[in-house]
C-alpha cells in the first residue's frame, strides 16, 4: 500500500437543489435549508407523492455555450456539463493544453436521460384498439417512426453523458459509466481512484448526474412504497433516522470531482483539496429494495474502506450517512456503523445531507463526498434536519437540526443503494 500512487481531489463542481455551485450548496446545508418543494417538471397533483427536490432556475446557457451537441440532451447531461466546467476551472484544467488528454479519463455514475413520455403515450393511445384490448403494433411502429426523435432516443443510453463530456471538454482517456443504483457516483469515484492508482490514468473526471423526477420515476418509487407521501408538509418530509420517517424525497442534480495523481498535481502547482484514502465496495446479494437485516453488506463495505485507507476506527471524525429517510435503510445503516465502530460509534457525528438535498439517486454519492471535503476545510458539520422524535433503533449522534463546529481530519461517506449495492469512501486532509 505504501508504494501505490496517491490520489487527490483538485477540483469540484455541483448543480443541486440547494444551488448551482459547491459553495452555495454547502452554505445552504449549513443553514439547514430544505431544497424540497412541489413538483413542477410535470403535473404530479394526482400522484401519491406530489413533491421532490428539483434543481431550480437552471439554464445550461448560464454555464457554457450551448452548441448542437446539447440540443437534445437530457437534464442529466446538462447538469453534468455545468458541474464539469466548474470542476475543471476549479482545478485549473479548463482549456489546459499542457495536460496529456489521453491520460485524462472519465468515470461516471450516470442515470437515464430523456424520457419522451408524451410521445410514447400519444403513440399508445392512437394504436390501442379498445375492442380487442390490444395494441396495433404496426400502427405503433409507424407512429413511433414519425413522432420519436432519433437523437432524443439515443439520450436514454447511460453512456451518452460521459461521451458528451469527453467530446466537449476533450478528455481522451478511459471512459466508463456505471449505474449501481444509489451508489453509482460513489462507485465511479472509487473505480476512478483505482485506475489512477494502477497507472491507467493521471487525471480522472469522476462523479454522476441524474434526474428521475418524471412520471416513470415517481410512479416506480411510489410502487415500491419508497417515497414519502407527506404532501401536506413537503419540506419536512425527508427526516432521516427520525421515528416518524415514511420514505425518501426524490432529488436531481450532478456532482463532479477532478481526481489526480499526487505528484502530477504537485508538478503543475495544483490546489489540493483532500486525498482519497479509502474505497470499499460490496453487495448484499439479498433483496432489490431492502438491505440484509444483519447489515452484512454495509459492514463489509465499511471494513473494506477502512482497510484500504490504512486508518484506524478511532481516526474517522465524521460520517456523511446514506441516510435516506426510509425505515429499513436508516436502521440498518445505524446497525452497521455500530458493528464496525463499536462504542466509538456513539462519539462519531453522523448526518444526512439528504434531509435537505433529497436523494439525487445516481448523483447522490459524489455530492455527499463533496460535502465531506467541505467539512474538512470549513470545520462545520451539516445537520440532519427535521429530526424531531428520536427512533430507539437509531441512537447515534445525527447532528440534529443545526450545523455544528467540529474539526475533522478524516471523513467517511456511505452510499447503500437498491439491489444491495454498497460503497464507502474515505477522504482525508493532506
Residue pairs with C-beta under 8 A, 6 or more apart in sequence:
1 310
4 197
5 196
5 197
5 198
5 199
5 261
5 262
5 263
6 261
6 262
6 275
7 193
7 196
7 197
7 259
7 260
7 261
7 262
7 275
7 276
8 259
8 260
8 261
8 262
8 265
8 272
8 273
8 274
8 275
8 276
8 430
9 257
9 258
9 259
9 260
9 272
9 273
9 274
9 275
9 276
9 373
9 427
10 90
10 91
10 92
10 93
10 258
10 259
10 260
10 265
10 270
10 271
10 272
10 273
11 86
11 87
11 88
11 89
11 90
11 91
11 92
11 93
11 256
11 257
11 258
11 273
12 22
12 86
12 87
12 90
12 255
12 256
12 257
12 258
12 273
12 370
12 373
13 21
13 22
13 82
13 83
13 84
13 85
13 86
13 87
13 88
13 90
13 254
13 255
13 256
13 257
14 20
14 21
14 22
14 25
14 83
14 86
14 253
14 254
14 255
14 256
14 367
14 370
15 55
15 58
15 79
15 82
15 83
15 253
15 254
15 255
16 25
16 35
16 55
16 251
16 253
16 254
16 255
16 357
16 360
16 367
17 35
17 36
17 53
17 54
17 55
17 56
17 251
17 252
17 253
17 357
17 358
18 24
18 25
18 28
18 29
18 33
18 35
18 356
18 357
19 25
19 27
19 28
20 55
20 58
20 62
20 63
20 82
21 86
22 86
22 90
22 370
22 374
25 357
25 367
25 370
25 371
26 371
26 374
26 378
26 382
28 35
28 356
29 353
29 356
29 357
29 371
29 382
29 383
29 403
30 378
30 380
30 382
30 383
30 403
31 403
32 356
32 383
32 385
32 401
32 402
32 403
33 356
34 53
34 235
34 236
34 238
34 355
34 356
34 385
34 386
35 53
35 54
35 56
35 251
35 356
35 357
35 358
36 51
36 52
36 53
36 234
36 235
36 237
36 238
36 249
36 358
37 51
37 52
37 53
37 54
37 234
37 235
38 44
38 50
38 51
38 234
39 47
39 50
39 51
39 52
39 54
39 213
39 218
40 54
41 52
41 54
41 213
41 214
42 117
42 214
42 215
44 50
44 51
44 215
44 218
47 218
47 219
47 222
48 222
48 227
48 229
49 218
49 221
49 222
49 227
49 228
49 229
49 231
49 247
49 250
50 231
50 234
51 231
51 234
51 237
51 249
52 213
52 218
52 249
52 250
52 251
52 252
52 358
53 238
53 249
53 250
53 251
53 252
53 357
53 358
53 359
53 360
54 213
54 251
54 252
55 75
55 79
55 211
55 252
55 253
58 78
58 79
58 82
60 66
60 70
60 78
60 81
60 82
62 82
63 81
63 82
63 85
63 86
64 81
64 82
64 85
64 168
67 168
69 164
69 167
69 168
70 77
70 78
70 81
70 164
71 151
72 114
72 149
72 151
72 152
72 155
73 81
73 113
73 114
73 155
73 160
73 164
74 112
74 113
74 114
74 115
74 155
74 211
75 113
75 211
75 252
76 110
76 111
76 112
76 113
76 161
76 209
76 210
76 211
76 254
77 113
77 155
77 160
77 161
77 164
77 165
77 209
79 209
79 211
79 252
79 253
79 254
79 363
80 108
80 110
80 161
80 164
80 165
80 207
80 208
80 209
80 254
80 256
81 164
81 165
81 168
82 254
83 207
83 209
83 254
83 255
83 256
84 165
84 169
84 205
84 256
85 94
85 169
86 256
87 205
87 207
87 256
87 257
87 258
88 94
88 169
88 205
88 258
90 258
90 271
91 258
91 260
91 270
91 271
92 268
92 270
92 271
93 99
93 104
93 203
93 258
94 169
98 268
99 202
99 203
99 268
100 202
101 170
101 171
101 172
101 173
102 172
102 173
103 173
103 201
103 202
103 203
104 171
104 172
104 173
104 201
104 202
104 203
104 204
104 205
105 171
105 173
105 174
105 175
105 176
105 192
105 195
105 200
105 201
105 203
105 204
105 205
106 162
106 165
106 166
106 171
106 173
106 174
106 175
106 176
106 204
106 205
106 206
107 162
107 174
107 175
107 176
107 177
107 178
107 188
107 189
107 191
107 192
107 195
107 204
107 205
107 206
108 161
108 162
108 165
108 176
108 177
108 178
108 185
108 188
108 206
108 207
108 208
108 209
109 177
109 178
109 179
109 180
109 183
109 184
109 185
109 186
109 187
109 188
109 207
109 208
109 362
109 363
109 365
109 366
110 158
110 159
110 161
110 162
110 177
110 179
110 184
110 208
110 209
110 210
110 362
111 158
111 179
111 184
111 208
111 209
111 210
111 211
111 212
111 361
111 362
111 363
112 156
112 158
112 212
113 155
113 156
113 157
113 158
113 160
113 161
114 152
114 153
114 155
114 156
115 156
115 214
115 215
115 216
115 217
116 148
116 149
116 152
116 153
117 214
117 215
117 216
119 144
119 147
119 148
122 143
122 147
123 140
123 143
123 144
123 147
123 148
124 135
124 140
126 139
126 143
127 135
127 136
127 137
127 139
127 140
127 143
128 134
128 135
128 136
129 135
129 136
154 160
158 177
158 179
159 175
159 177
161 177
161 209
162 175
162 176
162 177
163 175
165 171
165 205
166 172
166 175
169 205
171 205
173 201
173 203
173 204
174 195
174 200
174 201
174 204
176 188
176 191
177 188
178 184
178 187
178 188
178 191
179 362
180 187
180 417
180 419
180 421
180 423
181 361
181 362
181 417
181 418
181 419
181 421
182 322
182 324
182 359
182 361
182 362
182 364
182 365
182 415
182 416
182 417
182 418
182 421
183 281
183 365
183 415
183 416
183 417
183 421
183 422
183 423
184 208
184 210
184 361
184 362
184 363
184 365
184 417
184 421
185 206
185 207
185 208
185 255
185 362
185 363
185 364
185 365
185 366
185 367
185 415
186 365
186 366
186 368
186 369
186 413
186 415
186 423
186 424
186 425
187 281
187 365
187 415
187 421
187 423
188 206
188 207
188 208
188 366
189 206
189 207
189 257
189 259
189 276
189 279
189 365
189 366
189 369
189 425
190 279
190 280
190 281
190 423
190 425
192 201
192 204
192 206
192 259
193 204
193 206
193 259
193 276
193 279
194 279
195 201
195 204
196 202
196 203
196 204
196 259
196 260
196 261
202 260
202 261
202 264
203 258
203 259
203 260
203 261
203 264
204 258
204 259
204 260
205 256
205 257
205 258
205 259
206 256
206 257
206 259
206 366
207 254
207 255
207 256
207 257
207 363
207 366
208 254
208 255
208 360
208 362
208 363
208 364
208 365
208 366
209 253
209 254
209 255
209 362
209 363
210 252
210 253
210 254
210 360
210 361
210 362
210 363
211 217
211 252
211 253
212 218
212 220
212 221
212 250
212 252
212 361
213 250
213 251
213 252
217 250
218 227
218 250
221 227
221 248
221 250
224 289
225 247
226 247
226 248
226 289
226 326
227 247
227 248
227 249
227 250
228 237
228 238
228 245
228 246
228 247
228 248
228 249
228 325
229 246
229 247
230 236
230 237
230 246
234 249
236 386
237 246
237 247
237 249
237 325
237 386
238 248
238 249
238 325
238 354
238 355
238 356
238 358
238 359
238 385
238 386
239 245
239 325
239 355
239 385
239 386
239 387
239 388
240 321
240 323
240 324
240 325
240 330
240 352
240 354
240 355
240 384
240 387
240 398
241 321
241 323
241 330
241 334
241 352
241 384
241 387
241 391
241 394
241 396
241 398
242 325
242 386
242 387
242 388
242 389
242 390
242 391
242 394
243 389
243 390
243 391
243 392
244 388
244 389
245 325
245 326
245 327
245 330
245 391
246 325
246 327
247 325
247 326
248 324
248 325
248 326
248 354
248 358
248 359
249 325
249 354
249 358
249 359
250 358
250 359
250 361
251 354
251 357
251 358
251 359
251 360
251 361
251 364
252 358
252 360
252 361
252 363
253 357
253 360
253 363
253 367
254 363
255 360
255 363
255 366
255 367
255 369
255 370
256 366
257 366
257 369
257 370
259 276
260 270
262 272
262 275
265 272
266 272
272 430
273 373
273 376
273 377
274 373
274 376
274 377
274 427
274 428
274 429
274 430
275 427
275 428
275 429
275 430
276 425
276 426
276 427
277 308
277 309
277 310
277 311
277 410
277 426
277 427
277 428
278 305
278 306
278 307
278 308
278 309
278 311
278 412
278 424
278 425
278 426
279 304
279 305
279 308
279 423
279 424
279 425
279 426
280 300
280 301
280 302
280 303
280 304
280 305
280 306
280 307
280 308
280 422
280 423
280 424
281 301
281 304
281 422
281 423
281 424
282 297
282 298
282 300
282 301
282 304
282 422
283 297
283 419
283 420
283 421
283 422
284 291
284 292
284 296
284 297
284 298
284 420
284 422
285 297
285 420
286 292
286 297
286 420
287 420
288 418
288 419
289 328
289 418
290 328
291 297
291 298
291 328
291 329
291 332
291 333
291 416
291 420
292 332
292 420
293 332
294 335
295 332
295 333
295 335
295 336
295 339
297 416
297 420
297 422
298 332
298 333
298 336
298 414
298 416
298 422
299 336
299 339
299 340
300 422
301 414
301 416
301 422
301 423
301 424
302 336
302 337
302 340
302 412
302 414
302 424
303 340
304 424
305 412
305 424
305 425
305 426
306 312
306 313
306 316
306 340
306 426
308 426
309 410
309 426
309 428
311 410
311 426
311 428
313 340
313 341
313 342
313 344
314 344
315 409
315 410
316 341
316 348
316 410
316 411
316 412
316 426
317 348
317 349
317 406
317 407
317 408
317 409
317 410
317 411
318 348
318 349
318 350
318 351
318 372
318 375
318 381
318 406
318 408
318 411
318 412
319 337
319 348
319 349
319 350
319 351
319 411
319 412
319 413
319 414
320 350
320 351
320 352
320 353
320 368
320 369
320 371
320 372
320 375
320 382
320 411
320 412
320 413
320 414
321 330
321 333
321 337
321 350
321 351
321 352
321 398
321 414
322 329
322 333
322 352
322 354
322 414
322 415
322 416
323 329
323 330
323 333
323 350
323 351
323 352
323 353
323 354
323 355
323 384
324 330
324 352
324 354
324 359
325 352
325 354
325 355
329 416
330 391
330 394
331 391
331 393
331 394
332 416
333 414
333 416
334 393
334 394
334 395
334 396
337 345
337 348
337 350
337 396
338 345
338 396
341 348
345 396
346 395
346 396
346 397
347 397
348 396
348 397
349 381
349 397
349 399
349 404
349 406
350 396
350 397
350 398
350 399
351 381
351 382
351 383
351 384
351 398
351 399
352 384
352 398
353 367
353 368
353 371
353 382
354 364
355 383
355 384
355 385
355 386
355 387
356 382
356 385
357 364
357 367
360 367
364 415
365 413
365 415
365 423
365 425
368 413
368 415
369 413
369 425
369 427
371 382
371 413
372 411
372 412
372 413
372 425
372 427
373 411
373 427
375 381
375 382
375 408
375 411
376 408
376 409
376 411
376 427
376 428
376 429
379 405
379 406
379 407
379 408
380 403
380 404
380 405
380 406
381 399
381 403
381 404
381 405
381 406
381 408
382 399
382 403
383 399
383 400
383 401
383 402
383 403
383 404
384 398
384 399
384 400
384 401
385 401
386 401
387 398
387 400
387 401
409 428
409 429
410 426
410 427
410 428
410 429
411 426
411 427
411 428
412 424
412 425
412 426
413 424
413 425
413 426
413 427
414 422
414 423
414 424
415 421
415 422
415 423
415 424
415 425
416 422
416 423
417 423
